[in-house]
Amino acid sequence: MVLAGEDLGALLLESKTTAPVFNPAFVRRTELIETLRAGDSRLITVTAPAGYGKSSLLAEWWQSEDRATGWLTLRVEDDDPAALVRLLAHACERFATTADSVFSQIATTSDGVLSHMAPALALALSRCEQPFALFIDDVHVVERPECFDVLEVVLTGVPTGSQVVLASRHHPTRLARGRVATSAADVGAADLRIDLAGAVRIAEEAGAHVEPETLQDWIERCDGWAAGLHMCALLSKRGPFASSGDAVLADYLYHECVRDLPEDTRQFLLRTSILDAHIPELCDAVLARADSAQVLRDLESRQLFITADRGHRSYRLHPLFREYLQGALESEQASSVPDLHRRASAWFAERGQLPAAIDHAIAAADFPTATMLVTAAALPAYEAGQSATLGRWVRAIGDTNLLLNPSAVVVMTWFAVLAGTDDDAFKWGTLLNRIPDDAEAVGVTVASAKAMIRAILMEDGIEAALADAELAIELEPLDSPWRDPAVQILGSTLLHAGHEERATKVLTEAIHLAGAHGNPASVVICEAELALVAIERGAWKTAEQHVERALETISTGGIDGYVMVAYAHAAAACVDLTAGRRTTGLRHLAMAMSERERCGRSVPLLGIPTRLLLVRAQLGLGDGEAAEMLLAEIEDMLPRGLHHGALDHRVERARERVRAHHATADRRSRSIALTAAERRLLPLLQTHLTRVEIAQRLHVSRNTVSTQLGSIFRKLGASTRSEVVERAYELELLRAPAGGARGQ
């Protein structure tokens, strides 16, 4: 079997979302399962140390279910909010018909995942017309608090009559509260402890013939530990054996089980223990052999803690057995480990599975390869909202190693500008400027990239930004995929430098180029800029046409959550409010106010006009307080002591409108202008974190959280957390799937 990229990706996903076959050698827990099924608990946690039979309990339950079922086995790389919610959606697709809506959503931050994607999946589960049972194994590999926030929100959507069963080595205490805890049941190690009848069954299935007294001794030594009893049975077939104390029992038993294997088989187990999934072709590549499929089949037949999927296409070692083997490998052959990881990395990279390739390259300390792979994987990771994974890779590789690859510096700078913090953007912009203009880079022209970034940051004023934009156009080849961003940046700098007529032509050209290159981000920026021009001229019909195209591009291009989205929604708010479409106008205004934080000091060419449109919209609602806050943000974004061309005139006109508002009107409406701190807090109100826990999560004081909560309650006209969440859904500050055209 030769695995292509798509086939391998499907196989890796299948290995996580397909239940293992229940081994008849395992002790059955039919009575326990029936009791849990008959109860009214929507959430059931199965918590015990490794080897107590948690996975076999879930597999037996899955096999006996007559409801719709889903399965998910988590791995270390799934400790990312966006990755986790998408895996959950995959596992639920069979019974939650709208779960696939999660895949169309982009959320470039953990807050976005919690605000948009997790509620969308919770809604899909709540709408299931048939009862279901969802099994999630190895939850203990999830450590990020944001992942538990996602789980908590998703699980609130489980309807009566359905159940979610979680298996973990540690109790997921974060889920033991609120709406989730009101319908929860716990199964612990004591409930899974093997009794004498179970020990008899284990011994019989292993072909061991021992007296009841011996079995009872095994039970006491292993404290009812299923894996330990199974090892005792295997070892007893070759004669009497003695074990040490409890602290070293597991290592001792595994050592004894492996000791008598043929040396070639033992080496196979040791050296492939670096792999999460034992795919025969992958094992062949890592070990430079051609018989891995047969070896894996033989190991499975020995009942030696290895299980196969239903088609014998991949295998999985028992987690505790794998941990023992990894320890033995480090002890006996530490020098060979990097090379094993390098081979695994190359195998995954050849098949386009970049995340796995990167993880193995990092484990091999092969940072040049890891850097090259991260450069290629950064955009997909960003688009998938897996900022936690991207951040983990970058931290593991280190800035020093990234700086050795000019292509990586260009890519990291772009993502810092588009999705990172302002500090990240300025940091990477500085690092990029240290790269020589003629440095060799794959797929990019360094000098052009540097000029575009300088223009975007606008640190030396609008005229310098315009000169850099003109330079980028000269340097960027006509057939380059970076050509349309360069043209768009030139159009934007021309517009805000005061060359409106030429800017309109250049922005229109950029739209055509971006359409040809399939770059929706450039299209949205250009359409928003042209909408701004039309709004300033009072050409509302033209502005509406540009807004329609921008919003349609956001939807079809899957870029909701990108830095330019706030600009489009701000323009849409102005258009709709002016046309009297208050409901949709307020919705776009709320979205733009929420998303504007991404449009910060690192992108003044977008951030300032976005806020200028928001000032106009807020004044249209009579909210001078919000308009003043937006003006203050603009002042903070303008480089000090420099001439800013037409931007200065636009800002001054906005100031005049605010002054006129205060002088002639006493109108006020409830402000929905949440501050950046309030927007960070809002998604956590879906969970049942206490104020103290929220303060710890946000690294602020409890009093600060209380103040921000009071402000959110006031601005959204709510008196309870549930009312805040409902109001936030209405305004799409927290968004579940919703369709419909723009209108009244």
N, C-alpha and C positions, 0 to 999 in steps of 0.2 A: 504494500500500500504506500503510495507516494502522496503526501499531503500538500496541497496547494494552499496559498494564503487564506482564501475564504473558507476552505474546508477545515483548516487548522483552527481558525477563529471560531467557527461553528462548533468544532469538537471541544475546544476549551470552554466555551460557554455551556455546551451540553454537559460537560463534566461537573459544572457547578449547579446546573438547574435540573438534573435528572437524579431521581432517588436511587440509591444503591440497592442491589438485589438483597433481600433479606436471607441471610444464610441459615439454613435449617439446623446447622450445628449450634446456633445461638439459643440461649434460653428464651422461651416465649413468655411474654408478659401480657397475655390476653386479658386477664382480669383487671389489671391496672389500666390498660388502654380503654376497656369498656367503661370503667368508672369515670375516667376523664372525659370520654366522649359523651356520656350521659349527663354530665354536669353542665352548668350554664356558663362556665368560664370561657371567655373569648380569647384570653391569653394564658398559655400554659408554659411555664419555664421549667426545664429539666436541667438541674445543676449538680454536677459531680466531677471529681477528678478524672483524668484521662483513664480509659480502660474500664469504666464501670458500665458500659453498654448504652450510653446515651444515643449514639448513632443507630445502634441496632434497634432500640426502642422506637425511634422515629421511623426507621425503615419498615419495621413490622406494622406499625400503625398505618403508614402510608399504603402498604400492601393490602391492608384489610379495609380501607376506606371505601364507602360507597358514594361519598360526596365528591365534588370536583376537587382536585388537589394541585398543589404547586410545591416545588422543592427548591431550596437554595443552600448550597454549601459555601460558606465564606472562606476566603483566604486572605493572607496578609495584605496583598495589593488592593483589596476591596475596602480598606480603611480610609475611604474618601467619600464624603457625603454624596457627590454626584454619581460616582461609580456605584455606590450602594443603592441609591434610589432607582437607578436604571436596572440593576440586577433584580431588585424586587419587582419592578414592572415586568421584566422578562418572565419571572417565575409566576406572575399573576395573569399573564396574557390569556391563558386557557379559559379562565372564568370571569375575568374583569375585562369586558369588551372594549372599554375606553382606556385601558392601561397604556396602550401604545401612544396616547397623547403625550406622555412624559418624554418620549424619544424626540419629539419635535420641538422641545423647549430647550433654550440655551440659558444657562445661568452661570455667569463667569465668576461668581463668588459663592461661598458657603451660605451667606445670607440669601442669595437668590435661589439656591436649592431649597432652603427652608421656606422661603416666601412663595415660590411658584411650583416647583416640581413635587415636593412632598405633599402639599395639599391637593395637587392634581391627582396623585395616586390614591390618597385617602378618599377623595370623592369617587374615584372609579370603583374602589372596593365597596363603598357604602351603597353604590347603585347596582351591585351584583344581584341578579334575579334568582340565582341558585346558591344554596349554601356551599361553603368551601372549607377546606383545611389546608393551611399553608405551613410547611415545615422549614425551619431555618436552623441549620447545623453550624457548629463552631463559631458561635457569636462572640466567644472570648477573643478572637483575633481582632475585633473592632475595639479600638481604644480612644479614638478621637471623640470628644464630647459632642461635636457637631453631628457625628453619625448617630449617636443616641437621640439627639434632638429630632433627626429625620425619622428614626424608627418610632419615636413617641407620636409624632404627628401622623405618620402613615397608619399606625395601629389604631388610632381613634376612629378610623373609617371602617373597621371590621364590624359587620352587622351581627345582630343576634342570630344564632343558629350556625354561625361560622366560627372557626377557631384558628389561631396561630400558635404553633408550638416552637419554642426556642430552646436549643440545646447549647449549653455553655459550661466551661470549667469553673467560671465565677458567676455569681448571681448578678444579673444586670439590674442593679438597684435603681438606676435612673428610670427604669420603666415601672417601678413599683409605686406608682402614685397616680393621683388624679383619675381621669376617665379610664385609663388603661387598668389601673389597679382595682377599680370597682368590680371588675370581672376577670380576676386573675387567679390562677392556682399554681402551686409550686410542687415540683417533684425533686427530691434530694437524693444524696448518696444512700441514705438509709432505705429509701423506697426501692433502690436498684440493687441492693445487697443480695448476692446469691445465697440461697439457703441450701440445705442438704439435697433436696430433690433437684435443684438446678445444677448442683455440682455433679450429681450422678449423671445427668444428661450430658454435661460437658465432657466428662470422662468417657462415656460411651461413644459419643460422636468422634472423640479423638482416638478411639481404639485402645484406651487404657483400662486395665482391669485392676481395681484397687478396692480395699475394704472400706466400709463406712467410716471406721475410726480414722483411717488415713484421710479420707475426704473431709471429715470434720476438722482435722488438723490443718489441712490446706485452707479451709474456710477461715479458721482463726488466724492463721499466718497472713492471709491475704485480706482479711477483714471484708470478705464477700466480694472482693475485686474480681470481676469477670475475666479480664485479660490475664491476671495472675493465675487464676485457677486453670485457664486454658493452657498456659505455659507449664504449669505443674503437671498437667495431664500428658502433654507432649514429652516432657523430660522423663516421666515415670516409665515410659515404654522402654527406655534403655537401661533402667535399673534404679535403685534407690539413690536419692540425692539429698543434700542438706542445703539450707539457705541461711543467709546471714540475717541481720536485723532488718527492721522495716525500712530504715533510711536508704538502704542499698538494695532492697529486694528487687525492684524493677530492673535495675542495671544487671544484677546478678542473673535473674531469670532470662533476660534477653540474651546475655552473653552465653549462657548455657544452651539456649535454643539455636544460636547461630554457630556455636563452636564446632559442631559436627557436620556442618554443611561442607560440600566440596569447596575448596579454596576459591575456585573460579566463581562459584555462586556467591560466596561471602563477599568477594571483592565487588561483584556486580551490585549487591545491596549497599555496600559502603559507598561506592563511588556515585551511584545514582540517587543517593539520599539528598543530594543538593536540589533535586527536582520536586516541584509541587505535584505535578501529574506525570506518571510514568507512561509515556506514549512510546510504543516499541521503536518507531523510527527515530525518535529523539534520543532514546537510550543508545541505539546503535551509533548515532552521531557523536554522542558524548564519550562513549567508550571505544569507538573505532572498531566495532564488531558488527555482525550481521544476523545474530540469532537471538536478539532480545525478546522477540515475541514468544519464542519457545521457553526461554528462561522464566519469563513472567508467568506463563501458563503453568509451568512446573511449580513455581513458588506458590501460586494460588492453590494448586492441588494439595500442597503440603499443609494448608491451613495456617500458613506462617504470616499472619497479620497483613495480608495483602488482598485486596478485593478488586474485581474487574467491573467495568460497565457492562451493559447488557450485550454489546456487540464485541466485547474484548478488544476495543480500540484503545482504551486507556485504563490504567490501573492506579490504585491509591494505597499507599502504605498507611497502616494505623499510625495516627499522629505520634503516640508515645514511642512506638517502634522506630519511626523515622528520627525522632529526637535522639534516641539512643544511638542509632547508626551515624548521625551527624557528629555526635560527640566522639564516637570511635574513629571516624574518619579524620577529624581534627587531631586526635591524639596520635594516630598511626601514620597519617599521610598528609599532614598539613600543607606541605609544599606542592602537592598535586591539585589542591582545591581551586586555586585561581585558573589553572588551565582547563579544568572541568567546566567552570563557569564560562570561560571564554568560548568553549565549543558550543555550549548551550546558547549563549548569546548569538553566535554566528548562525546557528540553526534557526532560531526564532526570527532573526533579522532577515534572512533569506526568504522567509515566508511572510514578511510584512507585519509580524507581530512585535511591533516596536516596544510596547511597555514591558513585555517579558524580556526582550533582548536588552533593554536598558537596565533592568534590575540585575540580570546576570552579569552584564559588563561592570556595573558598580560593585557587585560582590567580588568580581575578579580584580578590582582596583585598576581596571583598564579604562582610565578616564578619557583618553583621546577618543576611543570608540564610543564611550558613553556620551561624551559631548556631541559627537557627530549624530548619534541617534536621537538625542534630546532635541537637537536642532530640527530634525525631521519630524519629531513627534509633538513638538510644542503646540503647533496650530491645532491638530486634532484634540489634544488634551485641553487646550483653552476652549475650543468650541464645545467640548463635552462638559465643560464646567468643572473639570477635575484639577482645580487650582491647588488643592492639597497635594495631589500626586506630583504635579509639576514642581511645586515648592520642595517636596521631598527629594526629587531628583537633583534639583539645583543645589540644595544644601549638601547633599551627599557628594556631588562632584566638586563643589567649591568654586568660588570666583576665580581663584588663581588658574585652575584648569580650564575654565570656560574662556578666560582671556586669551588662551593660546590658540583659539579657533575664531577667526574673524567672523565667519558666518554665524557662529553661535552668539557672538556679541551683538550683531545686527538684529538677530531674531529676538534675543532677550530684551533688547532696548525697545523694539516695537511692542512687545507684549507688556513691558513695564508701562509704556505710554498708554496702551489701549486698556489694560486691565489691572495694572498694579497701583500702588500708592504713588502720590506725587514724589515722595522721597525716593522710591525705587526708580521712577522715570528720570529724575535728575541725576541719580547715581549712575544708571546705565548710560544715559546720554553723555556724561563725563567720561566714562570708560570707553565708549565708542569713539570719542574724539581723540583718544590716545592711540587708536589703531591707525597705521599709516594709510593714506589714501590709495596707495597702489598695492595694498595687501591682497593676497589671493583669497578669494572667498567663493564658495560654490553657490551659484544661482543669484548672487547679488553683486552690485557694484558698490564697493565700500564708500567711495567718495560721494556718490549720489545718495546713499543711505544716510550718511552723516549730514549732508546738506538738508535732506528732508526732515530729519529729526531736529536740526537747529531751527528750521522754519516753524515746525510744530511747537517747539518750546518757546520761541519768540523772546528769548532772554535779552536780546540786544535791540528790541524794538521791531516795529512792523517793516521799516525800510530794509533793515538787515535780513529779516525773514523773507522779504520779497526777493532780494538778491540771491539768497540761498535756494529759494524755489525755482528761480530762473536757471541757476546752475544745475540743479537736479534734472531739469528738463533737457539741458544740453548733454548731460552725461548718461542719462538713462536710454538704452537702445529702444528703437521703435517697437521691437517685438518682445520686449521684456515684460514679464508679469507685474513688474513694479512700475510700469509706465503710467497706468491709470491713477495710482495713488499720487505719483509725481504731478500729473496734470491737475488732479483735484486740489492738491496743496497749492499749486500755483494759482488756480482759480480763487481759492479762499483768501490767499494773501492779497491778490489783486483787489478783491472785493473790499477787504477791510483796510487796504491802503488808499482806497478812494477811486480806483479805476473800474467803476461799475460796468461800463459798456463792454470793455475787454473781458472782464471777469465773467460776465454772462456767457460770452462765446466760449471761453475756456471751460467753464463748468459744464456747458452743454456737450462739448467735445469729450470731457471726462466721463460723462454718463454713457456715451456710445462706446468708449473704450472699455469701461468697466463692465458693461453688458456683454461685450465680446469676450472678455477675459473671465467672466463669471465671478466678479467681485462685487457683491451686494453692498458692502460697507461704503465703498466710494460712491455708489449710486445714491444711497441714503443721505450722505453728507451733501452732495451736490444738489439734490432735490430740496433739502432743508434750506440751503443757502439761497436758492432761487425763490423759495417760498418767503424767506425773509425780505428779499428785494421787493417781491410783489406786495407783501403786507405793508411795507413802508410806503409804497406808492398808492396804497388803497385799492389795488387790483385784486379784490378778494376772490373772484372766480378763478383767476390764474393761480393764486396762492393755494386755493383748495385743490386744484389739479396736481400741483407739485406735492402737496401733503398726501393726497391719495396714493400717488406713486411711491412716495417714501414709505408709507405704512404698509403698502402691499409688498414692497421689497423686503421690509423687515420680516414680514410673515413668511413669504415664500423662500427667502434666503436663510431663514433660521438663525437670525442674528439678534433676536430679542435678548437684551442684556449687554450689548456692545456699547462702547462709549458714546457713539453718536445717536443712540436711540432717544435720549432725553431731548435732543435738538428737534427731532421729528415730532415728538409728542408735544413739545412746547408750541411749535408752529400749528399743530392740529388743535390745541386748546384755544389759541387766538382765533383761528378760523371758525371753530364751532361756537364759541361764546359770542363772537360777533354776529353769527348767523342765527343766534337765538337757540341753538341746540345745547341747552344748559347741561343736561345729563351727560351726554358724551363729552362736552367741553370740560366738565369737572373731572370726568374719568381720565382724560388725557392730561389735564393739569396735575392731578394727583400722581399719575405715572411719571410725568416729567420732573416734578418736585422730588419724587423718590429716587429717580435714576440720575439726577444731576450731579450727585456726589462723584460718580465715575468721571464726570466731565470737569476735572479740577484744574489746578494750577499748571499741570503738565501739558494741557491742551487748551491754552487760552483762545486759540482761533475757533474752537468749538464751544468752550465753556462760557466765554463772554457773550456771544450772540444768543446762546441758549438762554442765559439769564436775562438778557434784554427782552426776549420774547415773553419770558415768564413775568417780568415786571409789568409788561403791557397787559397780560392776562389777569394778574392779581389786581391791578388797578381797575380793570373792567368789572371785577367783582366787588370793588370798594375796599380792598384789603391793603391799605397803605403800610401796615406793619410788615407784611410779607414782602412787599416791594422794597422797603428800606433794607430788610435783611438781605435780599438779593443784590441790591446795590452795594452793600458792604462786601459781599463776596466778590463782586466784580472789581472793586477797589483793591482787594487783596490779590487778585489775579493779574492785574496790570503791572508790568515791570516798572519799577520806580524811576522817575526822572527822565523818561524817554518819550518821544513823540510816537503816537500810535495811529496816526492817519485818521481814516474815517471812523475807526473805533472810538476815538476820543469824541467825535461829534455825536455818534450814536449814544454813547454813555451820557453826554451832557444833555441830550434830548430826553433821555430817561429820567435824569435828575429833575429836569423842568416839569415833566409829567407828575412826578411825585410831589414836587412843591405845589403845583397847581391843585393836585388832589387835596392836600392838607389845607390849602387856602380856601377852596371853594366847596368842599364836600365834607360832610360829617358821617358818610355812609360807612358801615362796617359789616362784614360778613364773617362767619366763623372761619378762622384760618386753618387751612389744611397744609400749611407750609411747615412740615416736620423738619427739625434740624437733623444734621448728620448723625448726632448721637441718638436722637429719638428713632431714626430709621434703623439704626443697628439694633436697638432694643425691640422694636416692633415684632419681628418674626419670632422672638423668644416668648411672646405672649401667647402663642399657640400651644406652647408646652406647659408643663406644670412645675417649672422651676420656681422656687421661691424668690423673693426679692434679694435675699442674701446670696442665693446661688446665681442669680442673674448678675449681681454685682461682681461676684468672683469671675464669671465668664467674661464680662466686659472690662474687668480690671479697673473698676471704679468703686466708690463707696456706696453703702446701702442708701444713704441720704440722697446721693446723686440719682440713683435709680428711682427713688420715691419722687423726687422733683420731676424727673423726665416722665414718669408715669402720669403724674398729675397734669403735665402739659399735654401729653397725648390724649388723655381723657377729655380735656377741655377742647382741644382742637378738633377731635372727632365726635364731640357731643355724646360721649359715652360715660357710664358710671361704673361699669364692671369690665373685667378683662374680656369676657365673652362678647360683650357689646362692641368693644374695640375691634376684636377680630372680625365680627360681622360687618362693621362699618368699613374696615380695611378691605374686606372682600368686595364690597359694593364699589369702592374706589379703585380696586385692583392694585392696592398697595401690597396685599397678599392675594395671590391670584391662583385660582383653580381654573381648569379648562373652561373656556367660554367662547362661543362663536357669535356670529351675527355681524351684520354690516354696520358701518358707522351711520348714525342718524340721530333721531330724536332721543 
